[in-house]
Amino acid sequence: MNKPDHPASEDFAAVRRVVVRAANWVGDAVMTLPALTAIREGLPNRHLAVLTKPWVADLFSGHPAVDEIILYQSPGRHEGVRGKWRLARELGSKGFDLAILFQNAFEAALLAYAAKIPGRAGYNTDARGILLTRPVSVNPMVKKGHQVDYYRAMTAGLGFQSRISVPSLPLEKARREESERILTDCGLQNERRLIGLGPGAAYGPAKQWFPERFGALAERFSREWGARLLVFGSRGDRETAARLAQSSRSELTDFTGKTTLGQAMGLIARCRLFVTNDSGLMHVAAALGVPVVAIFGSTDPARTGPLGEKCRVLRKPLPCAPCRKAHCPEKRECMEKISVEEVFAAAGELWDGA
C-alpha cells in the first residue's frame, strides 16, 4: 500500500458529506468495494453517496458503506455538455465537502470541479492534477498488480487504510426473495443443484471460451451431477448463449439479457457453482461467495482474476498470452488448449466442497 499522501484524520476531519465517483463497468466497480469500505471506515458517521452509471447501481444497493445512490444518466438526461452541466448543478446542490474519484478520467475531475465540491481526491492521471485538491501518485508496482489493490492503494494514499482485500457483496432480503420468485416461475423452486454459466464477455471474442465447449460442459453437469443450468449475460451475449444451447442436450434456463443486474445477483447467489469467462459477472459471483471456475485467455488473472478461496482460474501460459487484444490474430490457442475435461475437473473440486 502507498504511504498516505495526506493523513485522513487531519485532512478530512471537517468533512460531513462525501460523494464517490464509481467505476463505469461491473467488474471494475466490484473491484473498488474494498476501497469503498476503507473510505466508510475512515469517515464514520458521514453521509456517503455514490455517483454511478445506472447499469452498475445495483451493486451499491443495500451496501453498508453507502447512504445514497446518485445516477449518472448518460446516455439520458446527463448526456452531452448541457447534460453534464445539469449533473454538476445537481451535485453542487447537495453540499458535498469531498469527492473521491475511482474513475481515472479527466471528465470525473472536471465534473467535481464544476460542481464546486471543495475537496477533490483521486489518482493524478489523465492530466487532471490541476483539478484535484488531493492528488495521489500512481505507484508503478501497484499499477502492475491486481485492480483491487490499485484502488486500495489510492484510498490508502488519502489515509484510508483498507483492512479488506477481497470484494464482498451483501444481498438484500428483497433481492433474495425476488430470485426465489423468478426460480419458481421457471419451475426451479427449492432446487439446490444450480450451476451458473457465463459464456459471454465484453470487449471482443478473445476473452471467450468456445460456446460449444460450454454446451458440452453443461451436458456433463446435467448427466453426471443432476445439475440444473442457468445461463447469464447481457443482451449482447444472446447469440453466444444460443450457440451454447444448440450444442448441448441438457435443459438450460437462459437469462441472458432478461434480468437486471440486481436480479442476476440474486440468481447467481443461489448457484452452487459458477463457470465463466473473465467478465463482470465473474467478479459478482466471487464477491457473493459463490464458488467460481474462471477461464482466462487474452487477459491476465494477476490483474483482473476473481479473488477468494472458492475461486479457481484456468489458463495456458503461452508466449502470446495475455495479449489483452479484443480479437485474436491467430486461432485463440490460449482457449483452444483448455479442454472440457479440465474445466469439469476444476468444477468437481468446488462442487464437492460447496
C-alpha positions in Angstrom: 0.0 0.0 0.0 1.0 3.6 -0.6 2.1 5.7 2.3 -0.7 8.2 2.8 0.0 11.4 0.9 -2.4 13.1 3.3 -3.4 11.6 6.7 -7.2 11.2 6.6 -7.7 12.1 10.2 -6.0 15.5 9.6 -7.3 16.4 6.1 -10.9 15.3 6.4 -11.9 16.0 9.9 -14.4 18.7 8.8 -15.9 16.5 6.1 -19.6 15.7 6.6 -20.8 14.7 3.1 -18.8 12.6 0.6 -19.5 11.6 -3.0 -17.6 8.7 -4.5 -17.4 8.5 -8.3 -17.8 4.8 -9.1 -16.1 2.9 -12.0 -18.3 2.6 -15.1 -18.2 -1.2 -15.6 -19.5 -4.0 -13.4 -16.2 -5.8 -12.9 -14.3 -2.7 -12.2 -17.0 -1.5 -9.8 -16.9 -4.8 -7.8 -13.1 -4.4 -7.5 -13.5 -1.0 -5.9 -15.5 -2.4 -3.0 -12.7 -2.9 -0.5 -11.5 0.7 -1.1 -15.1 1.9 -0.7 -15.3 0.1 2.6 -12.0 1.8 3.7 -13.5 5.2 3.0 -16.5 4.4 5.1 -14.3 3.1 8.0 -12.1 6.2 7.7 -15.1 8.5 7.7 -17.7 7.0 10.0 -21.0 8.8 10.7 -20.6 10.9 7.5 -23.1 10.8 4.6 -21.5 8.8 1.8 -23.1 8.9 -1.7 -22.0 7.0 -4.8 -22.3 8.6 -8.3 -22.7 5.7 -10.7 -24.0 4.8 -14.1 -27.4 3.1 -13.9 -26.2 -0.3 -15.1 -23.8 -0.5 -12.2 -26.1 0.9 -9.5 -27.5 -2.4 -8.2 -24.0 -3.3 -6.9 -24.3 -0.5 -4.3 -28.0 -1.0 -3.3 -28.0 -2.1 0.3 -24.3 -1.9 0.7 -23.4 -0.9 4.3 -20.9 1.7 3.1 -23.4 3.6 1.0 -26.1 6.1 2.2 -27.2 7.4 -1.2 -27.0 6.4 -4.9 -27.0 9.1 -7.5 -27.5 8.1 -11.1 -25.3 9.5 -13.8 -27.7 9.1 -16.7 -25.6 9.3 -19.8 -27.0 8.3 -22.3 -30.0 10.2 -21.0 -30.6 13.5 -19.1 -26.9 13.9 -18.3 -25.7 13.3 -21.9 -23.6 15.9 -23.7 -22.2 19.2 -22.5 -25.5 20.6 -21.3 -26.3 17.3 -19.5 -23.0 17.3 -17.7 -23.6 20.9 -16.5 -27.0 19.8 -15.3 -25.4 17.0 -13.3 -22.8 19.4 -11.9 -25.5 21.7 -10.7 -27.4 18.7 -9.1 -24.2 17.6 -7.3 -23.5 21.2 -6.2 -26.9 21.5 -4.6 -26.2 18.5 -2.4 -23.5 20.3 -0.4 -20.7 17.7 -0.7 -17.5 18.5 1.0 -15.4 15.9 -0.7 -15.4 13.9 -4.0 -13.3 10.8 -4.2 -12.8 9.6 -7.8 -12.3 5.9 -8.5 -12.7 6.7 -12.2 -9.5 7.9 -13.6 -10.9 10.0 -16.5 -10.3 13.8 -16.8 -14.1 14.2 -17.0 -14.6 12.8 -13.5 -12.4 15.5 -12.0 -13.9 18.3 -14.2 -17.4 17.3 -13.1 -16.4 17.5 -9.4 -14.7 20.9 -10.1 -17.8 22.2 -11.9 -20.0 21.1 -9.0 -17.8 23.3 -6.8 -17.0 20.4 -4.4 -14.2 21.9 -2.3 -12.3 18.6 -1.8 -11.4 16.5 -4.9 -9.3 13.4 -4.5 -8.1 10.7 -6.8 -5.2 9.4 -8.9 -3.2 12.1 -10.5 -3.7 10.8 -14.0 -5.1 12.0 -17.4 -3.7 15.5 -16.9 -6.3 16.3 -14.3 -3.9 17.1 -11.4 -4.7 20.8 -11.6 -8.4 20.0 -10.8 -7.6 17.8 -7.7 -7.0 19.2 -4.2 -5.8 15.8 -3.0 -3.9 14.1 -5.9 -2.5 10.6 -5.3 0.5 9.5 -7.3 0.3 6.1 -9.0 2.8 3.6 -7.7 4.2 1.8 -10.8 4.4 -1.5 -8.9 0.8 -1.3 -7.7 -0.3 -0.5 -11.3 1.1 -3.8 -12.4 -0.8 -5.7 -9.7 -4.4 -6.6 -9.2 -7.0 -3.9 -9.8 -8.4 -4.4 -6.3 -5.0 -3.3 -4.9 -4.8 -0.5 -7.4 -8.0 1.1 -5.9 -7.0 0.2 -2.3 -3.6 2.0 -2.9 -5.5 5.1 -4.0 -7.6 5.3 -0.8 -4.5 4.4 1.3 -2.8 7.4 -0.3 -5.5 9.5 1.2 -5.1 7.9 4.6 -7.9 5.4 4.4 -6.2 2.1 5.3 -8.1 -0.9 4.0 -8.5 -4.0 6.2 -10.3 -5.9 3.5 -8.6 -7.2 0.3 -11.3 -9.3 -1.2 -14.6 -7.8 -2.6 -17.8 -8.8 -0.8 -21.3 -8.1 -1.9 -24.2 -8.2 0.6 -27.5 -9.3 -0.8 -30.7 -7.6 0.4 -33.5 -9.8 1.6 -35.8 -8.4 -1.1 -33.3 -9.4 -3.7 -33.2 -13.0 -2.4 -37.0 -13.2 -2.3 -37.2 -11.9 -5.8 -34.8 -14.6 -7.0 -36.9 -17.3 -5.4 -40.0 -15.9 -7.3 -38.1 -16.0 -10.6 -36.9 -19.5 -10.0 -40.4 -20.6 -9.0 -41.7 -19.2 -12.3 -39.1 -21.3 -14.1 -40.0 -24.5 -12.2 -36.8 -24.4 -10.2 -38.2 -23.7 -6.7 -36.2 -25.3 -3.9 -33.6 -26.5 -6.4 -30.2 -26.8 -4.7 -28.1 -28.1 -7.7 -28.0 -24.9 -9.7 -24.9 -24.1 -11.8 -24.5 -20.7 -13.4 -22.7 -20.3 -16.7 -21.2 -17.1 -18.1 -20.3 -17.8 -21.7 -20.0 -14.2 -22.8 -17.5 -11.4 -22.2 -17.4 -7.8 -23.2 -14.6 -6.3 -25.4 -14.3 -8.9 -28.1 -14.3 -12.7 -28.5 -10.7 -13.2 -27.5 -11.9 -13.5 -23.9 -14.5 -16.1 -24.7 -14.1 -19.9 -24.3 -15.9 -21.6 -27.1 -19.8 -21.8 -26.6 -19.8 -25.3 -27.9 -17.5 -26.4 -25.1 -19.7 -24.6 -22.5 -22.5 -26.7 -24.1 -20.6 -29.9 -23.7 -19.7 -29.0 -20.1 -23.4 -28.2 -19.3 -24.3 -31.6 -20.6 -21.8 -33.3 -18.3 -23.0 -31.3 -15.3 -26.6 -32.4 -16.0 -25.9 -36.0 -16.8 -23.3 -36.8 -14.0 -24.4 -34.4 -11.2 -28.1 -33.9 -11.9 -27.4 -30.2 -12.0 -29.8 -27.6 -13.5 -28.1 -24.9 -15.7 -28.7 -21.2 -15.7 -27.1 -19.0 -18.4 -26.3 -15.4 -17.6 -25.1 -12.4 -19.6 -26.2 -9.2 -21.3 -28.3 -8.7 -24.4 -25.0 -8.8 -26.3 -24.4 -12.3 -25.2 -27.7 -13.8 -26.6 -26.1 -15.2 -29.7 -23.3 -16.8 -27.7 -26.0 -18.3 -25.3 -27.9 -19.6 -28.3 -24.8 -21.4 -29.7 -24.3 -22.9 -26.2 -27.9 -24.2 -26.1 -27.7 -25.6 -29.7 -24.6 -27.7 -28.8 -26.0 -29.1 -25.6 -28.7 -31.7 -25.0 -29.1 -30.6 -21.4 -32.0 -28.5 -20.2 -30.9 -24.8 -19.9 -32.7 -21.7 -18.4 -31.4 -18.8 -20.4 -31.4 -15.4 -18.5 -29.1 -13.6 -21.0 -30.5 -10.1 -21.5 -33.6 -10.9 -19.4 -32.6 -9.7 -16.0 -31.4 -6.5 -14.3 -28.0 -6.7 -12.6 -29.7 -6.9 -9.3 -31.8 -9.9 -10.4 -28.8 -11.6 -11.8 -27.0 -11.1 -8.5 -29.9 -12.8 -6.6 -30.0 -15.7 -9.0 -26.2 -16.2 -9.1 -26.2 -16.2 -5.3 -28.5 -19.2 -5.5 -26.0 -21.2 -7.6 -23.8 -23.8 -6.1 -21.1 -23.1 -8.7 -20.4 -20.5 -11.4 -18.3 -21.3 -14.5 -17.4 -18.2 -16.6 -15.1 -16.3 -18.8 -13.3 -13.2 -17.5 -16.3 -10.9 -17.1 -18.2 -8.6 -14.8 -20.4 -11.4 -13.6 -17.3 -13.4 -12.7 -16.5 -10.7 -10.2 -20.1 -10.5 -9.0 -20.2 -14.3 -8.3 -16.9 -14.3 -6.5 -18.0 -11.3 -4.3 -21.2 -13.1 -3.5 -19.2 -16.0 -2.2 -20.2 -18.4 -4.9 -17.5 -20.9 -6.0 -16.1 -19.8 -9.3 -14.2 -21.5 -12.1 -12.8 -18.7 -14.3 -11.4 -19.3 -17.8 -8.8 -16.9 -18.9 -7.1 -16.4 -22.3 -6.3 -12.9 -23.6 -6.5 -11.2 -20.1 -4.3 -11.5 -17.1 -5.7 -13.1 -13.9 -3.0 -11.5 -11.9 -4.6 -8.2 -12.6 -8.3 -9.0 -13.0 -8.8 -12.5 -11.7 -11.5 -13.4 -9.2 -10.5 -13.3 -5.6 -11.4 -15.7 -2.8 -10.6 -19.2 -1.5 -13.5 -20.6 -3.6 -12.1 -19.4 -6.9 -10.2 -21.4 -9.5 -8.5 -19.9 -12.6 -7.8 -21.9 -15.7 -5.3 -20.6 -18.3 -2.5 -21.7 -20.5 0.8 -19.8 -20.1 1.5 -19.3 -23.8 4.1 -16.8 -25.1 1.4 -14.6 -26.6 -0.8 -14.6 -23.5 -2.0 -12.4 -22.0 -2.2 -10.3 -25.2 -5.1 -8.1 -24.0 -6.5 -8.0 -27.5 -10.2 -8.0 -28.3 -9.7 -10.2 -31.4 -7.1 -12.9 -31.6 -5.0 -12.7 -34.8 -4.4 -16.4 -34.6 -6.8 -19.2 -33.6 -7.3 -18.4 -29.9 -4.8 -21.1 -28.9 -5.0 -19.9 -25.3 -8.6 -21.0 -25.3 -8.2 -24.0 -27.6 -5.9 -25.7 -25.2 -8.4 -25.5 -22.3 -10.4 -28.7 -22.5 -13.9 -29.5 -21.3 -12.4 -32.3 -19.1 -10.0 -29.8 -17.5 -12.8 -27.4 -16.6 -15.1 -30.2 -15.4 -12.3 -31.5 -13.1 -11.8 -28.0 -11.6 -15.6 -27.6 -11.2 -15.7 -31.0 -9.5 -13.3 -29.9 -6.8 -15.5 -26.9 -5.9 -18.8 -28.9 -6.3 -17.7 -31.5 -3.8 -16.8 -28.7 -1.3 -19.8 -26.5 -1.9 
